Amino acid sequence: MALTNHDAERLARSGVQALQGGRSAEARRNFEAITQSGRANAQIWLLLAVACRADTDALAEEAALDQLLALEPHAVRGLIMKGDCRAGADDERAALRLYEMALRIAAQQELPDDLRVEMQRAEIWVAALKEQIVDRRETTLNARGWPENLRSARFQQSIDILAGRKRIFVQEPTAYYFPELPQIQFYDRALFDWVPAVEAAAATIKAELTSLLADGLEGFRPYIQSEADQARANPLLDNRDWSALFLCENGRRSDDVIARCPSAMAAVQSAPLPYIANSPTVMFSLLRPGARIAPHTGMHNARLTCHLPLVVPPNCRFRVGNDVREWEEGKLMIFDDTIEHEAWNDSDEDRFVLIFDIWRPELSDQEREQVAAVFLGAADA
C-alpha cells in the first residue's frame, strides 16, 4: 500500500491515540499499515509490538521487536520486551541474555520513570533466574556425588565465578610480563621445601623485630614515596601508615639493619631469592591501625611474594584476587602480587610482616638467567 508521509503520520497519531484509549486492535491495524508501506522506523515497530502485546499476540509482538532491534540493537525497551517474549516461551537462557544486555546498556543512560520500573523488574527476574540456575547446578553436582566438601578448591572457584559470586582475576604486571604462567592467587606452602626452615625461625625473627621496636620506629619510612618525575595519586603516598624497614631493598643490602636482625636475613636465604638488578627485596612491613592498602598489582610476574606474619592483631585481612585471608603469625603466605591485591588493618594495634620475593617455581634455571639479563639490561639503560 502506497502511503504519503502525511498519511503515515496520521496513522501513527491515530494508532497512539487508540493505544492510549485501550483499543489495541485498532492501534495495531494503523501501525501494520505503516509497516506494510515500508515507511516504518524503529519507533513504529516498537509501537506495533506494544499493540500486539496488548492484543495478546506474542508471536506478532516478537516479530515486530525483531524488526525494531535490527534497526536499533541497543534499544533498551525493545530488549526488555524481547526478553519478556523469550521468558514467556520458556527460553530462559535467551531471556537472561536479553535482560542482561538491556541492564548493561541502561546503566549508561538516563531512563524515563516507566522504563526504570521495567529495568527493576528485569533485575529481579535476572537475580531469581540466576539463583534457580545455581540451585539446579548444585542439585546436579550433589546427585553426581560431588557435594561442596568433596570438590577441589579450584573447581569450587570455577563454580563461584559461574554463579557470579567471584570475579576472574589475572596477572596484570605493571612492568614485565612472562607468558604462560599459571594464574594462581595463593600458592600452597607445602609445594616449597624451604618453607619449614623459614617458619621455624619466625619466633627468633619476631624477637629481633621486638628489640628493634624498643627504640621506636626509627628506620621505618613510607613504603610509597614521592618521586621527582612521577606523580602518584595514592592516599598512602608519603604516609607512615604503611611503612617499611628494609634489610635488602631492590638488591641493595642494609647492613646496619641486617646486623640487628641476622636471623631474619639468614632465614630467607633458604628460599630461592631472585638476585637480579632490582631484587631481592626483604623488609619488615608495618601497617598502622585503621590503615588500608588499596587494590594494586606488582611490577613483574617472574617472581612470587612471601609474607611471614610476625605481629598480627585480630581483624587484619589480606585479599589476593577472590581470596580474602587473615595473616596467621609464623605461617607463610606465598602469592602472585601481579594479581590485584589489597590489605586492611581494622584493629587498634600495629601489624608487622616480613616480606620477601622469590623466583616463580615454574621458571627453569635458564629462564631465570634470561629474566635476570633483561632486568640487568634495564638497569644499565
N, C-alpha and C positions, 0 to 999 in steps of 0.2 A: 504494500500500500504506500503510495507516494504522499508524503506529508511535507508541508512547508514548515519553516521554523516557527511561524506563528501558530500553526496547528499543533505542533509538538509542545510548545509552551502552554497552550490552552489545555491540552490533555494532561500535562503534568500538574497544572494548578488544580484541575478538576479531580485528578487522582489523589492529590494530597488532601483536598477537602473531603473526599469520600473516606479516606483513611481516618481522618480526624472525626468524622461523623459515624465511624463504625461500619461503613459499607465496604467491606473488604472486597467483595466480588466485583463491584463497580470500579473500585480503585485498580484492581488487577487488570480489568479489561482495558482501562486507559493506558496503563504502563505497558501492557503487552502490545498495544497498538503502536506505541513509540518504538519498542524494541524490534518489532517486525518491519518497521520502516528503515531500520539501520541507523537511526538518529540517537540511539541510547548512549548516554555516557555512564560513568560509574555510579553517579547518584541515582539515575533512573533504575539501574539494575538493583541497587540497594532497596529502593522503594518498592520495586516489584517483589523482591524477596520478603520484605516486611508484609506486603499484602498477601502473598502466598502463605506465609506463616499464620496470619490472621484467618486465612481461608482453610487452614489445617491441611495444606497440600505440601508435605515435606519434600517430596521429590522435585516439585516445581521450585520450591524455595531454594533447595540446594543447587539446582541448575542455574538459577539466577545469581546465586552467590559465586558460583564458579566463574561466571562471566564478569562479575564485579572484581574478583581477585585476579583475574587475568589482566584487567586494566590497572588495578591498584593492589599489588600484592601485599602492601603494608597497611591496608585499610583495617583498623582495629575492630570496628563494629562488624565488618564482614567476617573477620577471622573468628570473632566470638560466636556469631550466628552459625558459621560453618562448623565450628566446634560443637555447638548445640545439635546440629543435624547429625554429626557423626556419633555423638553420645546417644542420641535417640535411636540410632541404628545399631547400638551396642558395639560400635567400633571405638573402644576406649583408647587404644593407642593413638589413633589419628586425632581423636578429640583432645587428648593430652598434648600432643604436638601443636595443635592449632591454638589452644588456650595459652600454652607457654609462650608461643610466638607473639600472641597478642599482648601478653603481660610484659614481655621484653620491650616491645615497641612502645607500649603505653607509658612505660617508665620514663621515656624521654619526651613525653608530650604533656601539655595541659589539656585535660579532658573536661567535657561538659558534665554536669552533675548526673544526668541519666546514664551516661556511659561509665562513670566511676562506679555506679551501683552495679552495672553489668560486670565490670572488672572484679569487684569484690566477690560477686557470685562465682566468677571463673576461678578466683584464687581459692575459694572454699572447695570448689569441685576438684581442683588440681590436688590440693592437700589431702582430700578424702580419698581420691583415687590412688595417690602415691602410697597412702597408708594401707589401702587394700592390697596393692601390689606387693608391698613389703610383707604383709601378713601371709599372702599366698606363697611368696618365696620362702618364708620361714617354715610354713607348713610342709612345703615340698622337701626342703633340706632335712627337716626333722624326720619326715617319713622315709627318707633315703638313708637314715642313720647318721646324719651329720648335725646334731644339735650344736649350739654355740660353743659349749665346753670342749668339744672334740675337734674344732676347726683350728687350722694353723692361724697364727697371728696375721700373716699377710693375706690369707684368704678372707679372714673376717674383715680386714681393712678394705678389701675389694667390695665386700657386701655393704660396708658402711658408706663407701663412695657411691655405689649404685643407688643406695637409699637416700643420698643427699645429706647424710649425717657428717661426712667428711669431704674434704676437697682433695684434688690431685695437686701434690707439691712435687716440683722437680728441682734439680740443681740449677742455680742461677748465679754462677760466679761473676764477680764484678770485673775481673781482670783476665783470667786464663781458664779455658775450658778444655779438659781432656775427655774425648768422647768415649762412649760405650762402657761407661762405668755404672754399676747398679745404683738405682735410686733408693738408698736405704737411709732412713731418718736416724734411728739409734741402732748402733751395732751391738750384737750380743757379746758381752765381755768374755764369755767362755771361748770365743774364737781366737783369743790372743794369749799366747803362753807367757807373756811378760806381765800380765795384769796382776797375778798374785803377789809378785815382788813389790810392785808399786803400792798396792793396797796394804801390804804388810808394814810398809813404812809410814802409813798415814798418821799414826799416833805420834811418832817421833817428829814428823813434819809439822803437825799441829803444835807440838811443844815449842818448836823453833819459831813458829809464827807467833805464838803467845809471848815468847820472850821479846820478839821484835815489837809487838804491840804495847809492851810495858813502857816503851819510850814514846808512845803515841803513834800517829800515822806518818811519821817522818819517812820520806821517800816515796810515799804513795802520791800519784798525780792523776789528774783526769785521764781516763782512757782515750777519750776523744778530745783532741786539742786543736786549736785554731792553726791553720796553715796560711802563710802569706799569700799563696797563689791559688787557694781553694776555699771557696765559701761553702759552709755546710749549715743546713737548717736542721738542727737537732737539739732537742731540749737538754741533752746531756753534754753539749759542746762546752768544754772548759768547766764542767760541773764535776765536783768531787763526789757526787752521789754514786758515780760509777768510776772507781779509781783502780789503779794497778801499781804494783811494786814488781819490777822486772828483775828476774835472775838472769834472763837472756832475752834481749829484745831484737827481733829481726836478725838473729845470728850474732849479735854483739853481747858478750858476757858482761855482767855487772859483778865484778869480782868482790866488791865490798859486801854486797847482799849475799852472794854465794858463801862468803866466809862465815856469815852469821847463820846460814841455812844450808849447811853442807849435805845433810841427809836428803833434803828436797831435790837438790841438783843431782845427787848420786842416784836417787831412786829412779828418776826419769831416764837415766842413761840406759836402763834395761829395755826401754821402748825404742822403736825404730824412728828416732828423731830425724827429720829431713834437713841435713846440713847442706843447704843451698844458699844462694845470695842473701835472701831475706828471711831465713829460717835457721834454726828453730826459734820459737818464742816460748819462754817458760815464765810464768808470772803468778803472783798472788792477785786475785781479783776480789775487790771489795764492792758490795752493793749495799748502800745505806738503807735504813728503814724507810718504807714508802716509795722507794725508787722503782722505776720501770725502765727496762731497756726495750726500745721499740723494735718492731719486726725489721730484720735486716738479713743480708746474706754476706758470706765471706768472699775473699779475693779469688781463690782457685780451688778446684776440686781434686787436685792430686794429693791432697792431704786430708786427714780427719782431725777433729779437735777433741781433746780429752779434758774432762773436769774431774778433779779429785776433791770432793767436798770435805772441808775441814771444820768450819763453824757454820752450822745451818739451823737457825731457829725455825719454828713452825711457820707455815703459810708462806714459804718461799717456793716458787714454781718456775718451771722452765719448759718452754714449748719448742719442739722442732717439727715443722710440718703440722701433721694432725695430732701428734703425740705430746701430751702435757704430762710432765712428771715432777716429782719433788726430789730434790737432792737428798741423798742419804749419806751421812758422814762416813768417810772411809770407803765408799763404794763408787768406783769409777763410772762415769758416763762417757761414752765414745760416740760421736755423732758427726754427721756431714754438715759443716757450717755453711755450705753453699745452698742448702735448703733453708728457706725462710725460718728464722727462729727469734725468740724473744724471751725475756725473763722478768720476774716480779719479785720484790721483797715486800710482802704485805705484813711483815712483823714489825716489832718495835726495837729490833736489835740488828746489828751488822751481820752480813753474810760474807764468808770468805771461802773461796775455792781456788785450788791450784790448777792452773790451765797450762796445757802444753799441746803441741801439734805433732802428728806422726804421719809417716807415709801411708797412703792407702794400701791395704794388703793386696789389692788386685793388680797393682803395678809390678811388672817384672823388674829385676835389677837393671837391665838395660834401659827400660823406660824411665826409671828413676834417674839414671845418669843423664838421659836426654832432657828430661824436665829441668834438672839442675842446670844444664848447659843453657837452656832457654832463659832461666832467671839470672844466671851469671851474665849472659849477654845483655839482658835488660838493665842490669846494674851498671855495666860498663858503657852503655849507650849515652 
